[in-house]
Amino acid sequence: MFKIGKINPKKIKAFFKKIPIVLGEKAFLFFWVLLVLALLLGGLIFYGFYHAASQGPEKEVSGSQSAFEHNTYQRILQIWDVRGKNLRQTELKRYPDLFNL
C-alpha cells in the first residue's frame, strides 16, 4: 500500500511563490503553451457544437417562405421616393451663414 504523508503548508506556499518567477523567466514559452491550449480548447468546443448540430433533426423548408410580396415592395419604393424628394428640396434651400454677418 501507498503511504500518504502529511501535507506541509510551507512547501505549498514556497511552490506558489516560485510560480511567478518561473513564468517570468520563461514568458515566451509560457505564452506559446497558453496559445496552443486556447486553440485546442476552442477547436474542441467548436467541433462539439458542430457535431451536435449536424446530428440534430433536419428541418424541412416550406415553399411559402421565399414568396415575394409585391405590395410591400411597392410601399417601400414609395417611401424611398418621398425621402428622395425631401432630400432634393433641402439641397435647393439656402441657409444664412451665422459666422459671416
C-alpha positions as CSV (number, residue, x, y, z in Angstrom):
1,M,0.0,0.0,0.0
2,F,1.0,3.6,-0.6
3,K,1.7,5.7,2.4
4,I,0.4,9.3,2.2
5,G,2.5,11.8,4.1
6,K,1.4,14.9,5.8
7,I,0.8,18.0,3.7
8,N,3.4,20.6,4.5
9,P,1.9,24.1,4.1
10,K,5.3,25.7,4.0
11,K,6.2,23.7,0.9
12,I,2.9,24.6,-0.8
13,K,3.4,28.2,0.0
14,A,7.0,28.1,-1.4
15,F,5.8,26.4,-4.6
16,F,3.2,29.1,-5.2
17,K,5.7,31.8,-4.6
18,K,8.0,30.3,-7.2
19,I,5.4,30.2,-9.9
20,P,5.5,33.9,-10.9
21,I,9.3,33.8,-11.0
22,V,9.4,30.8,-13.3
23,L,6.7,32.2,-15.6
24,G,8.5,35.5,-15.8
25,E,11.8,33.8,-16.8
26,K,10.1,31.7,-19.4
27,A,7.4,34.1,-20.6
28,F,7.8,33.4,-24.3
29,L,7.4,29.7,-23.9
30,F,4.5,30.2,-21.4
31,F,2.8,32.4,-24.0
32,W,3.0,29.7,-26.7
33,V,1.8,27.0,-24.4
34,L,-1.2,29.0,-23.4
35,L,-1.9,29.9,-27.1
36,V,-1.8,26.3,-28.1
37,L,-4.0,25.3,-25.2
38,A,-6.5,28.0,-26.1
39,L,-6.6,26.9,-29.8
40,L,-7.1,23.3,-28.8
41,L,-9.8,24.1,-26.4
42,G,-11.5,26.4,-28.9
43,G,-11.3,23.7,-31.6
44,L,-12.8,21.0,-29.3
45,I,-15.7,23.3,-28.3
46,F,-16.3,24.2,-32.0
47,Y,-16.2,20.6,-33.1
48,G,-18.5,19.6,-30.2
49,F,-21.1,22.2,-31.3
50,Y,-20.7,21.3,-34.9
51,H,-21.1,17.6,-34.2
52,A,-24.2,18.2,-32.1
53,A,-25.8,20.5,-34.7
54,S,-25.1,18.0,-37.5
55,Q,-26.7,15.1,-35.6
56,G,-29.9,17.0,-34.8
57,P,-33.2,16.6,-36.7
58,E,-33.3,18.2,-40.2
59,K,-35.8,21.0,-40.7
60,E,-37.9,20.9,-43.7
61,V,-38.2,24.1,-45.7
62,S,-41.7,25.0,-47.0
63,G,-42.1,26.8,-50.3
64,S,-44.0,29.8,-48.9
65,Q,-41.0,31.3,-47.1
66,S,-39.5,32.6,-50.3
67,A,-42.6,34.2,-51.6
68,F,-42.1,37.8,-52.9
69,E,-44.5,40.3,-51.5
70,H,-45.1,42.8,-54.3
71,N,-47.3,45.2,-52.2
72,T,-44.7,45.6,-49.5
73,Y,-42.1,46.2,-52.2
74,Q,-44.2,48.9,-53.8
75,R,-44.8,50.6,-50.4
76,I,-41.0,50.7,-49.7
77,L,-40.4,52.2,-53.2
78,Q,-43.0,54.9,-52.4
79,I,-41.3,55.7,-49.1
80,W,-37.9,56.0,-50.8
81,D,-39.3,58.3,-53.5
82,V,-40.8,60.6,-50.8
83,R,-37.5,60.7,-48.9
84,G,-35.6,61.4,-52.1
85,K,-37.8,64.3,-53.0
86,N,-37.4,65.7,-49.4
87,L,-33.6,65.3,-49.8
88,R,-33.6,67.2,-53.1
89,Q,-35.6,70.0,-51.7
90,T,-33.1,70.6,-48.9
91,E,-30.3,70.9,-51.4
92,L,-32.0,73.9,-53.0
93,K,-32.7,75.8,-49.8
94,R,-30.2,78.4,-48.8
95,Y,-29.4,78.9,-45.1
96,P,-27.9,82.1,-43.7
97,D,-24.2,81.9,-42.7
98,L,-24.1,82.5,-39.0
99,F,-20.3,83.2,-39.0
100,N,-20.2,85.9,-41.7
101,L,-22.7,88.6,-40.8
